[in-house]
Amino acid sequence: MISVSNVSKMYTLESGDFFALKDTTMQVRKGEFVAIMGPSGSGKSTLLQLLGGLDQPTTGNIIVDGIDLTKLNEKERTLFRRTKVGFVFQNYQLLPMMTVGENIALSLTANNTPKNEIKTIVQKLLSEVNLQGKESVFPSQLSGGQQQRVAIARALAMKPSLILADEPTGNLDQKNGEDILKLLSRLNKEEKITVVMVTHDQQAAQVADRIIVVRDGMIVEEGGYRNEKVANRMA
Ligand SMILES: Nc1ncnc2c1ncn2[C@@H]1O[C@H](COP(=O)(O)OP(=O)(O)OP(=O)(O)O)[C@@H](O)[C@H]1O
């Protein structure tokens, strides 16, 4: 599903060149749920952004669902992001001036899906995330947990084969965080969507099949949660 080969990401700073990722190689199998952990600033979000085509690596190759992201032009990358990947962020990133229904429909509208079809899809997605009847309210009228469920519904609109989630439970209390993890887990198990999730939370990482630990721009450990060595290095 995902193949990252010798990927580096360099930023040019006043103080000199800085490598946020250094010669990173990793694979994610189709249908897998992978958690990416590691200290603040280690390169986790950078890696996720590269996987989703939000940014480009300085060197190396990234293949997602058979598509070499490093070979795409700007327009093709936009299409890739819209159709292949569902993004979920810590701060939900819903558009405040749009209703819940309009937020969920964003990529469908951009893809010229007929209006009546959009309506049906939005209803189905709202019921999938247990927010029936909330179509016409604005994000600010919802709780954080509900907003994150809207964000997940939006991520699912184009039936992506991959969900990339960056600290999806980071702004939520225990109960709401657990609900989001259950939802992601169900989408992974039942709808076979591959999930890659950055998290600081050891409990959140337990829903994953495998944990990748990043430190100083390098992958230092890979393994299942029950791999004690990995579990001890996740903080
Ligand atoms: N656009 C940028 N320009 C310069 N440096 C950047 C840029 N984006 C990220 N960095 C640097 O790259 C490093 C990795 O950042 P990244 O956001 O990937 O870390 P992270 O592991 O996700 O951290 P956190 O857990 O705090 O979100 C950091 O040192 C950061 O300051």
The ligand as a MOL file (V3000), in Angstrom:
LIG
                    3D

  0  0  0     0  0            999 V3000
M  V30 BEGIN CTAB
M  V30 COUNTS 31 33 0 0 0
M  V30 BEGIN ATOM
M  V30 1 N 8.3800 24.1110 7.2050 0
M  V30 2 C 9.3950 23.8730 8.0230 0
M  V30 3 N 10.5250 24.6200 7.9900 0
M  V30 4 C 11.5710 24.3660 8.7890 0
M  V30 5 N 11.5970 23.3580 9.7100 0
M  V30 6 C 10.4940 22.5960 9.8030 0
M  V30 7 C 9.3350 22.8040 8.9870 0
M  V30 8 N 8.4070 21.8690 9.3060 0
M  V30 9 C 8.9440 21.1320 10.2900 0
M  V30 10 N 10.1850 21.5510 10.5970 0
M  V30 11 C 11.0910 20.9770 11.5890 0
M  V30 12 O 11.2160 19.5950 11.3370 0
M  V30 13 C 11.2860 18.8650 12.5590 0
M  V30 14 C 10.2310 17.7950 12.5520 0
M  V30 15 O 8.9460 18.4110 12.6380 0
M  V30 16 P 7.6060 17.5600 12.7420 0
M  V30 17 O 6.4670 18.5310 12.7890 0
M  V30 18 O 7.5970 16.5320 11.6850 0
M  V30 19 O 7.7860 16.8610 14.1640 0
M  V30 20 P 6.7780 15.9780 15.0020 0
M  V30 21 O 7.4980 14.7350 15.3720 0
M  V30 22 O 5.5010 15.8240 14.2550 0
M  V30 23 O 6.5680 16.8900 16.2830 0
M  V30 24 P 5.2880 17.1090 17.2280 0
M  V30 25 O 5.1030 15.8150 17.9350 0
M  V30 26 O 5.7270 18.2110 18.1400 0
M  V30 27 O 4.1380 17.5010 16.3340 0
M  V30 28 C 11.1310 19.8800 13.6830 0
M  V30 29 O 12.3990 20.1840 14.2000 0
M  V30 30 C 10.5190 21.0800 13.0030 0
M  V30 31 O 10.9060 22.2800 13.6400 0
M  V30 END ATOM
M  V30 BEGIN BOND
M  V30 1 1 1 2
M  V30 2 1 2 3
M  V30 3 2 2 7
M  V30 4 2 3 4
M  V30 5 1 4 5
M  V30 6 2 5 6
M  V30 7 1 6 7
M  V30 8 1 6 10
M  V30 9 1 7 8
M  V30 10 2 8 9
M  V30 11 1 9 10
M  V30 12 1 10 11
M  V30 13 1 11 12
M  V30 14 1 11 30
M  V30 15 1 12 13
M  V30 16 1 13 14
M  V30 17 1 13 28
M  V30 18 1 14 15
M  V30 19 1 15 16
M  V30 20 2 16 17
M  V30 21 1 16 18
M  V30 22 1 16 19
M  V30 23 1 19 20
M  V30 24 2 20 21
M  V30 25 1 20 22
M  V30 26 1 20 23
M  V30 27 1 23 24
M  V30 28 2 24 25
M  V30 29 1 24 26
M  V30 30 1 24 27
M  V30 31 1 28 29
M  V30 32 1 28 30
M  V30 33 1 30 31
M  V30 END BOND
M  V30 END CTAB
M  END
